[in-house]
Amino acid sequence: MSKYYQPEIETASREQILAWQNERLVKQVQHVWDNVPYYRKKMEEKGVTPDDIQSTADLYKLPFLTKDDLREAYPYGLLAKPLSECVRIQSTSGTTGKRVVAFYTQHDVDLWEECCARAITAVGGSNEDVCQVSYGYGLFTGGPGLNGGSHKVGCLTLPMSSGNTERQLQFMTDLGATILCCTPSYAAYLAETIHEKGLRDQIKLKAGIFGAEAWSENMRRDIEQGLGIKAYDIYGLTEISGPGVAFECEAQSGMHINEDHFIAEIINPETGEVLPEGSKGELVFTCITKEAFPMIRYRTKDICILSREACPCGRTHVKMTKPMGRSDDMLIIKGVNVFPSQIEQVLLEQGYAANYQLIVDRVNHSDTLEVRVEMNAETFSDSLAKIAEMEKKLVEALKSMLGIYAKVTLVAPKTIARSEGKAVRIIDKRKI
Ligand code: DLL
């Protein structure tokens, strides 16, 4: 059993990867110039033509693409292939404004599923495995992407979609699922329910592939212990294809970006300047193999760091850290930048589970932050004095992490609504 799905690509030399990128970038830029008036106009406005792009060293000359462009060009304005050659759309999970609609040719679907197959193989998946896909199916890319990857690897695939926890657990135990794919918040909820129902002995899971939302190292530890598995991260976004843009290997220390398909850059989110390798900044992707919806220099808004340090797994593709927040959904409270992941880190360090909600409001022109946290079996108390003491301790820990006061309200276990997809953690009531 190979630990790589496509060994010759995943362990290719740096020179080979760069050669692929150079050749494919030149072709891709010509492709969008010829077929997408929206791109041609943006390039003309910046004074660039395909002749100016000879290699990845010229990438910086190209204009950025943002979600605003996608909204403006909705729905067909960035399509680079005739609709007759497209076989699929997927769409973002966003709930505000126009959704992003991404198009795929059959070739695009195949490449995307190969990326997911690499991720499943990297966690030890093979045709001996039963892979339970509990990401949502439909417009969201999670279910369809990992479903396709699981087929390619040859796993027995359980296309569960999200929700209906009873049925999830029944199939998981009856069919002996060995790999679980879902959001980390749903994995934590499944672990909790398995514990409550005393099903731990009947679970055969060995690995989980969890992504689509931020999760911390502490949460990884809790899920690993709760389910008795190794938990791996997976990253992606609808605009670039879906899950599998990057995936974690056995080293569990960052995610390999599939560089034969996507060129990654890190930029300063304020100035757009490309930052040297190892800097923290906004991740930007250029798709060099996609046909129908080839994003060029797409600004993800995800903040992370890239690393080319040799990986013990033998893969040569660059690694990205977990996204450390977004340059756009960062909360600004009393003028202070607050990332929900910082709050989560404090809660987990203090022994709470990641079941919390942040309620932001504005009272008398001043921002307020309330952190509602569930007590769990370890932290539960029904003594009011004890609860007040625990709340005080959390207030202090949050103050030292964030630099601002946050009211803390401890609530009874299971009172914060669970999510079967991405968790809803922020309620911003401010009308600014
Ligand atoms: O969430 C695709 C996906 C599905 C990835 C299943 C992994 C697993 P969107 O709904 O378009 O696509 O949301 C993309 O989600 O820009 C990040 O901000 C966030 N995100 C995705 N993966 C991770 C991760 C899918 N592993 C947006 N850690 C991205 C943190 C993530 N954030």
Residues whose N, C-alpha, C, O or C-beta is under 5 A from the ligand:
A	BS01	DLL	T92 S93 T141 G142 F210 G211 A212 E213 A214 D233 I234 Y235 G236 L237 T238 G242 P243 T300 D302 P323
